[in-house]
Amino acid sequence: MEGWKSYYHSGVRDGKPYEDKGTILELVKERTLKYNYWSNFSDIKDEPTNYVNIICSLSEQNGKTVFALTQDNLKTKEAHDQSEKNWGMIFTRIKEMLEED
């Protein structure tokens, strides 16, 4: 894989083994993380055109830190809906952790 650094992880989700892999494409300390990934859970071929791109960025607005996330190259509505569900769970958990005493 081309890019700054590749990554890989695997596990079991909903009783089905999975593997995710991708490349960190850009990393700007305290500003931007851009990466791509492919998962066998997607049931699409492991080739560069099928990798999903994600950009996480931090910025300052009115004295507050704003987090933005963009994602593209999802091939189906089902993939989009699943991604939205997954990010929703992640952000809910982050919110809970931040609000814990």
Backbone atoms as SQL, in Angstrom:
CREATE TABLE atoms (id INTEGER PRIMARY KEY, chain TEXT, resi INTEGER, resn TEXT, atom TEXT, x REAL, y REAL, z REAL);
INSERT INTO atoms VALUES
  (1, 'A', 1, 'MET', 'N', 0.826, -1.191, 0.000),
  (2, 'A', 1, 'MET', 'CA', 0.000, 0.000, 0.000),
  (3, 'A', 1, 'MET', 'C', 0.865, 1.247, 0.000),
  (4, 'A', 2, 'GLU', 'N', 0.470, 2.207, -0.797),
  (5, 'A', 2, 'GLU', 'CA', 1.160, 3.476, -0.789),
  (6, 'A', 2, 'GLU', 'C', 0.586, 4.350, 0.304),
  (7, 'A', 3, 'GLY', 'N', 1.336, 5.335, 0.698),
  (8, 'A', 3, 'GLY', 'CA', 0.862, 6.236, 1.732),
  (9, 'A', 3, 'GLY', 'C', 1.825, 6.280, 2.885),
  (10, 'A', 4, 'TRP', 'N', 1.415, 6.951, 3.913),
  (11, 'A', 4, 'TRP', 'CA', 2.296, 7.171, 5.043),
  (12, 'A', 4, 'TRP', 'C', 2.496, 5.923, 5.874),
  (13, 'A', 5, 'LYS', 'N', 1.431, 5.246, 6.244),
  (14, 'A', 5, 'LYS', 'CA', 1.556, 4.068, 7.075),
  (15, 'A', 5, 'LYS', 'C', 0.309, 3.204, 6.912),
  (16, 'A', 6, 'SER', 'N', 0.507, 1.922, 6.760),
  (17, 'A', 6, 'SER', 'CA', -0.635, 1.022, 6.634),
  (18, 'A', 6, 'SER', 'C', -1.046, 0.504, 8.010),
  (19, 'A', 7, 'TYR', 'N', -2.279, 0.049, 8.109),
  (20, 'A', 7, 'TYR', 'CA', -2.756, -0.544, 9.353),
  (21, 'A', 7, 'TYR', 'C', -3.661, -1.730, 9.030),
  (22, 'A', 8, 'TYR', 'N', -3.864, -2.553, 10.040),
  (23, 'A', 8, 'TYR', 'CA', -4.677, -3.761, 9.891),
  (24, 'A', 8, 'TYR', 'C', -5.232, -4.134, 11.250),
  (25, 'A', 9, 'HIS', 'N', -6.474, -4.532, 11.292),
  (26, 'A', 9, 'HIS', 'CA', -7.007, -5.147, 12.509),
  (27, 'A', 9, 'HIS', 'C', -8.110, -6.114, 12.120),
  (28, 'A', 10, 'SER', 'N', -8.360, -7.059, 13.010),
  (29, 'A', 10, 'SER', 'CA', -9.372, -8.072, 12.741),
  (30, 'A', 10, 'SER', 'C', -10.101, -8.403, 14.028),
  (31, 'A', 11, 'GLY', 'N', -11.206, -9.077, 13.880),
  (32, 'A', 11, 'GLY', 'CA', -11.998, -9.471, 15.034),
  (33, 'A', 11, 'GLY', 'C', -13.247, -10.193, 14.585),
  (34, 'A', 12, 'VAL', 'N', -14.246, -10.177, 15.462),
  (35, 'A', 12, 'VAL', 'CA', -15.519, -10.816, 15.173),
  (36, 'A', 12, 'VAL', 'C', -16.612, -9.796, 15.457),
  (37, 'A', 13, 'ARG', 'N', -17.508, -9.604, 14.502),
  (38, 'A', 13, 'ARG', 'CA', -18.642, -8.701, 14.671),
  (39, 'A', 13, 'ARG', 'C', -19.897, -9.435, 14.235),
  (40, 'A', 14, 'ASP', 'N', -20.891, -9.426, 15.091),
  (41, 'A', 14, 'ASP', 'CA', -22.142, -10.129, 14.819),
  (42, 'A', 14, 'ASP', 'C', -21.892, -11.600, 14.474),
  (43, 'A', 15, 'GLY', 'N', -20.895, -12.203, 15.139),
  (44, 'A', 15, 'GLY', 'CA', -20.589, -13.614, 14.925),
  (45, 'A', 15, 'GLY', 'C', -19.821, -13.919, 13.660),
  (46, 'A', 16, 'LYS', 'N', -19.430, -12.895, 12.917),
  (47, 'A', 16, 'LYS', 'CA', -18.713, -13.096, 11.656),
  (48, 'A', 16, 'LYS', 'C', -17.307, -12.508, 11.762),
  (49, 'A', 17, 'PRO', 'N', -16.275, -13.305, 11.429),
  (50, 'A', 17, 'PRO', 'CA', -14.915, -12.756, 11.450),
  (51, 'A', 17, 'PRO', 'C', -14.766, -11.650, 10.405),
  (52, 'A', 18, 'TYR', 'N', -13.971, -10.647, 10.726),
  (53, 'A', 18, 'TYR', 'CA', -13.730, -9.577, 9.770),
  (54, 'A', 18, 'TYR', 'C', -12.269, -9.162, 9.834),
  (55, 'A', 19, 'GLU', 'N', -11.852, -8.502, 8.783),
  (56, 'A', 19, 'GLU', 'CA', -10.545, -7.857, 8.764),
  (57, 'A', 19, 'GLU', 'C', -10.693, -6.508, 8.076),
  (58, 'A', 20, 'ASP', 'N', -10.095, -5.508, 8.670),
  (59, 'A', 20, 'ASP', 'CA', -10.075, -4.155, 8.119),
  (60, 'A', 20, 'ASP', 'C', -8.626, -3.792, 7.867),
  (61, 'A', 21, 'LYS', 'N', -8.389, -3.093, 6.783),
  (62, 'A', 21, 'LYS', 'CA', -7.034, -2.621, 6.513),
  (63, 'A', 21, 'LYS', 'C', -7.119, -1.332, 5.719),
  (64, 'A', 22, 'GLY', 'N', -6.049, -0.575, 5.777),
  (65, 'A', 22, 'GLY', 'CA', -6.031, 0.681, 5.056),
  (66, 'A', 22, 'GLY', 'C', -4.703, 1.380, 5.182),
  (67, 'A', 23, 'THR', 'N', -4.729, 2.658, 4.837),
  (68, 'A', 23, 'THR', 'CA', -3.515, 3.460, 4.836),
  (69, 'A', 23, 'THR', 'C', -3.809, 4.830, 5.424),
  (70, 'A', 24, 'ILE', 'N', -2.938, 5.281, 6.301),
  (71, 'A', 24, 'ILE', 'CA', -3.013, 6.657, 6.775),
  (72, 'A', 24, 'ILE', 'C', -2.404, 7.506, 5.669),
  (73, 'A', 25, 'LEU', 'N', -3.191, 8.387, 5.109),
  (74, 'A', 25, 'LEU', 'CA', -2.784, 9.165, 3.944),
  (75, 'A', 25, 'LEU', 'C', -2.211, 10.525, 4.316),
  (76, 'A', 26, 'GLU', 'N', -2.689, 11.083, 5.424),
  (77, 'A', 26, 'GLU', 'CA', -2.213, 12.394, 5.854),
  (78, 'A', 26, 'GLU', 'C', -2.420, 12.512, 7.353),
  (79, 'A', 27, 'LEU', 'N', -1.443, 13.082, 8.022),
  (80, 'A', 27, 'LEU', 'CA', -1.530, 13.306, 9.459),
  (81, 'A', 27, 'LEU', 'C', -0.901, 14.651, 9.765),
  (82, 'A', 28, 'VAL', 'N', -1.721, 15.591, 10.220),
  (83, 'A', 28, 'VAL', 'CA', -1.246, 16.911, 10.613),
  (84, 'A', 28, 'VAL', 'C', -1.568, 17.034, 12.099),
  (85, 'A', 29, 'LYS', 'N', -0.542, 17.066, 12.916),
  (86, 'A', 29, 'LYS', 'CA', -0.708, 17.075, 14.366),
  (87, 'A', 29, 'LYS', 'C', -1.749, 18.109, 14.800),
  (88, 'A', 30, 'GLU', 'N', -2.688, 17.640, 15.603),
  (89, 'A', 30, 'GLU', 'CA', -3.739, 18.466, 16.195),
  (90, 'A', 30, 'GLU', 'C', -4.652, 19.130, 15.164),
  (91, 'A', 31, 'ARG', 'N', -4.677, 18.621, 13.929),
  (92, 'A', 31, 'ARG', 'CA', -5.507, 19.221, 12.883),
  (93, 'A', 31, 'ARG', 'C', -6.260, 18.199, 12.031),
  (94, 'A', 32, 'THR', 'N', -5.525, 17.272, 11.393),
  (95, 'A', 32, 'THR', 'CA', -6.140, 16.425, 10.369),
  (96, 'A', 32, 'THR', 'C', -5.621, 14.995, 10.417),
  (97, 'A', 33, 'LEU', 'N', -6.547, 14.068, 10.266),
  (98, 'A', 33, 'LEU', 'CA', -6.211, 12.662, 10.036),
  (99, 'A', 33, 'LEU', 'C', -7.022, 12.232, 8.824),
  (100, 'A', 34, 'LYS', 'N', -6.317, 11.816, 7.783),
  (101, 'A', 34, 'LYS', 'CA', -6.982, 11.333, 6.572),
  (102, 'A', 34, 'LYS', 'C', -6.501, 9.912, 6.331),
  (103, 'A', 35, 'TYR', 'N', -7.449, 9.000, 6.183),
  (104, 'A', 35, 'TYR', 'CA', -7.074, 7.615, 5.934),
  (105, 'A', 35, 'TYR', 'C', -8.118, 6.944, 5.060),
  (106, 'A', 36, 'ASN', 'N', -7.763, 5.773, 4.565),
  (107, 'A', 36, 'ASN', 'CA', -8.729, 4.974, 3.835),
  (108, 'A', 36, 'ASN', 'C', -8.755, 3.581, 4.436),
  (109, 'A', 37, 'TYR', 'N', -9.813, 2.845, 4.134),
  (110, 'A', 37, 'TYR', 'CA', -9.885, 1.474, 4.628),
  (111, 'A', 37, 'TYR', 'C', -10.786, 0.629, 3.740),
  (112, 'A', 38, 'TRP', 'N', -10.580, -0.653, 3.867),
  (113, 'A', 38, 'TRP', 'CA', -11.413, -1.661, 3.238),
  (114, 'A', 38, 'TRP', 'C', -11.704, -2.712, 4.296),
  (115, 'A', 39, 'SER', 'N', -12.902, -3.261, 4.266),
  (116, 'A', 39, 'SER', 'CA', -13.280, -4.321, 5.192),
  (117, 'A', 39, 'SER', 'C', -13.914, -5.463, 4.420),
  (118, 'A', 40, 'ASN', 'N', -13.546, -6.689, 4.770),
  (119, 'A', 40, 'ASN', 'CA', -14.191, -7.823, 4.110),
  (120, 'A', 40, 'ASN', 'C', -15.664, -7.911, 4.505),
  (121, 'A', 41, 'PHE', 'N', -16.058, -7.186, 5.543),
  (122, 'A', 41, 'PHE', 'CA', -17.453, -7.127, 5.955),
  (123, 'A', 41, 'PHE', 'C', -18.307, -6.456, 4.864),
  (124, 'A', 42, 'SER', 'N', -17.663, -5.682, 4.001),
  (125, 'A', 42, 'SER', 'CA', -18.383, -4.955, 2.957),
  (126, 'A', 42, 'SER', 'C', -18.806, -5.850, 1.793),
  (127, 'A', 43, 'ASP', 'N', -18.244, -7.042, 1.719),
  (128, 'A', 43, 'ASP', 'CA', -18.546, -7.970, 0.628),
  (129, 'A', 43, 'ASP', 'C', -18.219, -7.399, -0.748),
  (130, 'A', 44, 'ILE', 'N', -17.213, -6.524, -0.822),
  (131, 'A', 44, 'ILE', 'CA', -16.725, -6.043, -2.109),
  (132, 'A', 44, 'ILE', 'C', -15.249, -6.395, -2.221),
  (133, 'A', 45, 'LYS', 'N', -14.774, -6.464, -3.441),
  (134, 'A', 45, 'LYS', 'CA', -13.403, -6.879, -3.721),
  (135, 'A', 45, 'LYS', 'C', -12.386, -5.916, -3.110),
  (136, 'A', 46, 'ASP', 'N', -11.295, -6.484, -2.595),
  (137, 'A', 46, 'ASP', 'CA', -10.199, -5.699, -2.024),
  (138, 'A', 46, 'ASP', 'C', -9.351, -5.123, -3.155),
  (139, 'A', 47, 'GLU', 'N', -9.740, -3.915, -3.580),
  (140, 'A', 47, 'GLU', 'CA', -8.964, -3.193, -4.584),
  (141, 'A', 47, 'GLU', 'C', -9.068, -1.699, -4.272),
  (142, 'A', 48, 'PRO', 'N', -8.076, -0.909, -4.678),
  (143, 'A', 48, 'PRO', 'CA', -8.012, 0.502, -4.293),
  (144, 'A', 48, 'PRO', 'C', -9.285, 1.303, -4.558),
  (145, 'A', 49, 'THR', 'N', -9.983, 1.032, -5.636),
  (146, 'A', 49, 'THR', 'CA', -11.194, 1.801, -5.942),
  (147, 'A', 49, 'THR', 'C', -12.336, 1.518, -4.972),
  (148, 'A', 50, 'ASN', 'N', -12.208, 0.479, -4.153),
  (149, 'A', 50, 'ASN', 'CA', -13.254, 0.123, -3.202),
  (150, 'A', 50, 'ASN', 'C', -12.948, 0.575, -1.777),
  (151, 'A', 51, 'TYR', 'N', -11.839, 1.253, -1.582),
  (152, 'A', 51, 'TYR', 'CA', -11.495, 1.723, -0.242),
  (153, 'A', 51, 'TYR', 'C', -12.298, 2.977, 0.087),
  (154, 'A', 52, 'VAL', 'N', -12.803, 3.040, 1.311),
  (155, 'A', 52, 'VAL', 'CA', -13.556, 4.189, 1.797),
  (156, 'A', 52, 'VAL', 'C', -12.560, 5.213, 2.325),
  (157, 'A', 53, 'ASN', 'N', -12.787, 6.483, 2.030),
  (158, 'A', 53, 'ASN', 'CA', -11.915, 7.570, 2.484),
  (159, 'A', 53, 'ASN', 'C', -12.562, 8.290, 3.653),
  (160, 'A', 54, 'ILE', 'N', -11.772, 8.569, 4.683),
  (161, 'A', 54, 'ILE', 'CA', -12.273, 9.268, 5.866),
  (162, 'A', 54, 'ILE', 'C', -11.311, 10.402, 6.208),
  (163, 'A', 55, 'ILE', 'N', -11.895, 11.566, 6.488),
  (164, 'A', 55, 'ILE', 'CA', -11.104, 12.714, 6.937),
  (165, 'A', 55, 'ILE', 'C', -11.683, 13.193, 8.264),
  (166, 'A', 56, 'CYS', 'N', -10.834, 13.231, 9.282),
  (167, 'A', 56, 'CYS', 'CA', -11.185, 13.777, 10.594),
  (168, 'A', 56, 'CYS', 'C', -10.388, 15.066, 10.746),
  (169, 'A', 57, 'SER', 'N', -11.078, 16.138, 11.114),
  (170, 'A', 57, 'SER', 'CA', -10.352, 17.396, 11.269),
  (171, 'A', 57, 'SER', 'C', -10.823, 18.145, 12.503),
  (172, 'A', 58, 'LEU', 'N', -9.909, 18.915, 13.063),
  (173, 'A', 58, 'LEU', 'CA', -10.182, 19.781, 14.196),
  (174, 'A', 58, 'LEU', 'C', -9.952, 21.216, 13.765),
  (175, 'A', 59, 'SER', 'N', -10.835, 22.108, 14.206),
  (176, 'A', 59, 'SER', 'CA', -10.650, 23.527, 13.934),
  (177, 'A', 59, 'SER', 'C', -11.176, 24.314, 15.122),
  (178, 'A', 60, 'GLU', 'N', -10.874, 25.595, 15.138),
  (179, 'A', 60, 'GLU', 'CA', -11.334, 26.473, 16.219),
  (180, 'A', 60, 'GLU', 'C', -12.398, 27.396, 15.667),
  (181, 'A', 61, 'GLN', 'N', -13.511, 27.493, 16.393),
  (182, 'A', 61, 'GLN', 'CA', -14.574, 28.418, 16.025),
  (183, 'A', 61, 'GLN', 'C', -15.116, 29.053, 17.295),
  (184, 'A', 62, 'ASN', 'N', -15.011, 30.349, 17.370),
  (185, 'A', 62, 'ASN', 'CA', -15.522, 31.090, 18.528),
  (186, 'A', 62, 'ASN', 'C', -14.993, 30.552, 19.857),
  (187, 'A', 63, 'GLY', 'N', -13.723, 30.227, 19.881),
  (188, 'A', 63, 'GLY', 'CA', -13.094, 29.768, 21.108),
  (189, 'A', 63, 'GLY', 'C', -13.377, 28.317, 21.474),
  (190, 'A', 64, 'LYS', 'N', -14.011, 27.586, 20.580),
  (191, 'A', 64, 'LYS', 'CA', -14.317, 26.175, 20.830),
  (192, 'A', 64, 'LYS', 'C', -13.672, 25.315, 19.761),
  (193, 'A', 65, 'THR', 'N', -13.363, 24.077, 20.133),
  (194, 'A', 65, 'THR', 'CA', -12.810, 23.125, 19.178),
  (195, 'A', 65, 'THR', 'C', -13.954, 22.408, 18.479),
  (196, 'A', 66, 'VAL', 'N', -13.888, 22.372, 17.158),
  (197, 'A', 66, 'VAL', 'CA', -14.914, 21.723, 16.348),
  (198, 'A', 66, 'VAL', 'C', -14.286, 20.509, 15.664),
  (199, 'A', 67, 'PHE', 'N', -14.956, 19.375, 15.798),
  (200, 'A', 67, 'PHE', 'CA', -14.532, 18.142, 15.139),
  (201, 'A', 67, 'PHE', 'C', -15.429, 17.917, 13.935),
  (202, 'A', 68, 'ALA', 'N', -14.828, 17.646, 12.788),
  (203, 'A', 68, 'ALA', 'CA', -15.597, 17.339, 11.578),
  (204, 'A', 68, 'ALA', 'C', -15.118, 16.015, 11.002),
  (205, 'A', 69, 'LEU', 'N', -16.057, 15.246, 10.496),
  (206, 'A', 69, 'LEU', 'CA', -15.734, 13.968, 9.885),
  (207, 'A', 69, 'LEU', 'C', -16.431, 13.895, 8.539),
  (208, 'A', 70, 'THR', 'N', -15.666, 13.558, 7.515),
  (209, 'A', 70, 'THR', 'CA', -16.257, 13.316, 6.199),
  (210, 'A', 70, 'THR', 'C', -15.842, 11.933, 5.735),
  (211, 'A', 71, 'GLN', 'N', -16.716, 11.325, 4.973),
  (212, 'A', 71, 'GLN', 'CA', -16.459, 9.969, 4.491),
  (213, 'A', 71, 'GLN', 'C', -17.039, 9.865, 3.093),
  (214, 'A', 72, 'ASP', 'N', -16.298, 9.220, 2.205),
  (215, 'A', 72, 'ASP', 'CA', -16.826, 9.032, 0.857),
  (216, 'A', 72, 'ASP', 'C', -16.423, 7.683, 0.296),
  (217, 'A', 73, 'ASN', 'N', -16.944, 7.402, -0.858),
  (218, 'A', 73, 'ASN', 'CA', -16.696, 6.186, -1.625),
  (219, 'A', 73, 'ASN', 'C', -17.424, 4.965, -1.063),
  (220, 'A', 74, 'LEU', 'N', -18.513, 5.207, -0.332),
  (221, 'A', 74, 'LEU', 'CA', -19.365, 4.093, 0.079),
  (222, 'A', 74, 'LEU', 'C', -20.156, 3.663, -1.153),
  (223, 'A', 75, 'LYS', 'N', -20.157, 2.383, -1.446),
  (224, 'A', 75, 'LYS', 'CA', -20.681, 1.897, -2.718),
  (225, 'A', 75, 'LYS', 'C', -22.192, 1.691, -2.744),
  (226, 'A', 76, 'THR', 'N', -22.819, 1.498, -1.585),
  (227, 'A', 76, 'THR', 'CA', -24.248, 1.205, -1.577),
  (228, 'A', 76, 'THR', 'C', -24.948, 1.993, -0.467),
  (229, 'A', 77, 'LYS', 'N', -26.257, 2.086, -0.565),
  (230, 'A', 77, 'LYS', 'CA', -27.047, 2.720, 0.495),
  (231, 'A', 77, 'LYS', 'C', -26.902, 1.926, 1.786),
  (232, 'A', 78, 'GLU', 'N', -26.855, 0.608, 1.672),
  (233, 'A', 78, 'GLU', 'CA', -26.680, -0.241, 2.857),
  (234, 'A', 78, 'GLU', 'C', -25.353, 0.077, 3.550),
  (235, 'A', 79, 'ALA', 'N', -24.290, 0.256, 2.778),
  (236, 'A', 79, 'ALA', 'CA', -22.985, 0.607, 3.357),
  (237, 'A', 79, 'ALA', 'C', -23.052, 1.979, 4.027),
  (238, 'A', 80, 'HIS', 'N', -23.727, 2.919, 3.389),
  (239, 'A', 80, 'HIS', 'CA', -23.890, 4.253, 3.970),
  (240, 'A', 80, 'HIS', 'C', -24.645, 4.171, 5.284),
  (241, 'A', 81, 'ASP', 'N', -25.760, 3.441, 5.296),
  (242, 'A', 81, 'ASP', 'CA', -26.574, 3.317, 6.503),
  (243, 'A', 81, 'ASP', 'C', -25.798, 2.639, 7.635),
  (244, 'A', 82, 'GLN', 'N', -25.044, 1.601, 7.307),
  (245, 'A', 82, 'GLN', 'CA', -24.251, 0.904, 8.324),
  (246, 'A', 82, 'GLN', 'C', -23.173, 1.821, 8.880),
  (247, 'A', 83, 'SER', 'N', -22.536, 2.573, 8.019),
  (248, 'A', 83, 'SER', 'CA', -21.502, 3.506, 8.459),
  (249, 'A', 83, 'SER', 'C', -22.089, 4.573, 9.382),
  (250, 'A', 84, 'GLU', 'N', -23.236, 5.103, 9.006),
  (251, 'A', 84, 'GLU', 'CA', -23.902, 6.106, 9.830),
  (252, 'A', 84, 'GLU', 'C', -24.235, 5.535, 11.214),
  (253, 'A', 85, 'LYS', 'N', -24.708, 4.308, 11.249),
  (254, 'A', 85, 'LYS', 'CA', -25.009, 3.633, 12.515),
  (255, 'A', 85, 'LYS', 'C', -23.740, 3.466, 13.347),
  (256, 'A', 86, 'ASN', 'N', -22.666, 3.002, 12.723),
  (257, 'A', 86, 'ASN', 'CA', -21.405, 2.783, 13.442),
  (258, 'A', 86, 'ASN', 'C', -20.860, 4.089, 14.022),
  (259, 'A', 87, 'TRP', 'N', -20.825, 5.147, 13.203),
  (260, 'A', 87, 'TRP', 'CA', -20.323, 6.435, 13.695),
  (261, 'A', 87, 'TRP', 'C', -21.217, 6.969, 14.811),
  (262, 'A', 88, 'GLY', 'N', -22.523, 6.754, 14.698),
  (263, 'A', 88, 'GLY', 'CA', -23.439, 7.179, 15.756),
  (264, 'A', 88, 'GLY', 'C', -23.112, 6.522, 17.082),
  (265, 'A', 89, 'MET', 'N', -22.826, 5.214, 17.043),
  (266, 'A', 89, 'MET', 'CA', -22.458, 4.495, 18.274),
  (267, 'A', 89, 'MET', 'C', -21.131, 5.017, 18.831),
  (268, 'A', 90, 'ILE', 'N', -20.181, 5.271, 17.941),
  (269, 'A', 90, 'ILE', 'CA', -18.874, 5.767, 18.379),
  (270, 'A', 90, 'ILE', 'C', -19.016, 7.130, 19.042),
  (271, 'A', 91, 'PHE', 'N', -19.730, 8.043, 18.403),
  (272, 'A', 91, 'PHE', 'CA', -19.884, 9.392, 18.963),
  (273, 'A', 91, 'PHE', 'C', -20.703, 9.389, 20.250),
  (274, 'A', 92, 'THR', 'N', -21.693, 8.515, 20.345),
  (275, 'A', 92, 'THR', 'CA', -22.457, 8.394, 21.589),
  (276, 'A', 92, 'THR', 'C', -21.548, 7.957, 22.726),
  (277, 'A', 93, 'ARG', 'N', -20.688, 6.982, 22.455),
  (278, 'A', 93, 'ARG', 'CA', -19.774, 6.488, 23.500),
  (279, 'A', 93, 'ARG', 'C', -18.758, 7.557, 23.888),
  (280, 'A', 94, 'ILE', 'N', -18.240, 8.274, 22.917),
  (281, 'A', 94, 'ILE', 'CA', -17.295, 9.363, 23.234),
  (282, 'A', 94, 'ILE', 'C', -17.982, 10.403, 24.113),
  (283, 'A', 95, 'LYS', 'N', -19.183, 10.776, 23.777),
  (284, 'A', 95, 'LYS', 'CA', -19.948, 11.736, 24.575),
  (285, 'A', 95, 'LYS', 'C', -20.124, 11.235, 26.006),
  (286, 'A', 96, 'GLU', 'N', -20.483, 9.963, 26.147),
  (287, 'A', 96, 'GLU', 'CA', -20.649, 9.379, 27.481),
  (288, 'A', 96, 'GLU', 'C', -19.352, 9.442, 28.285),
  (289, 'A', 97, 'MET', 'N', -18.240, 9.123, 27.647),
  (290, 'A', 97, 'MET', 'CA', -16.949, 9.147, 28.340),
  (291, 'A', 97, 'MET', 'C', -16.589, 10.562, 28.766),
  (292, 'A', 98, 'LEU', 'N', -16.868, 11.535, 27.914),
  (293, 'A', 98, 'LEU', 'CA', -16.545, 12.918, 28.248),
  (294, 'A', 98, 'LEU', 'C', -17.409, 13.458, 29.382),
  (295, 'A', 99, 'GLU', 'N', -18.612, 12.913, 29.522),
  (296, 'A', 99, 'GLU', 'CA', -19.520, 13.385, 30.558),
  (297, 'A', 99, 'GLU', 'C', -19.369, 12.636, 31.877),
  (298, 'A', 100, 'GLU', 'N', -18.570, 11.555, 31.888),
  (299, 'A', 100, 'GLU', 'CA', -18.363, 10.795, 33.130),
  (300, 'A', 100, 'GLU', 'C', -17.576, 11.644, 34.124),
  (301, 'A', 101, 'ASP', 'N', -17.862, 11.410, 35.402),
  (302, 'A', 101, 'ASP', 'CA', -17.138, 12.131, 36.456),
  (303, 'A', 101, 'ASP', 'C', -15.720, 11.631, 36.576);
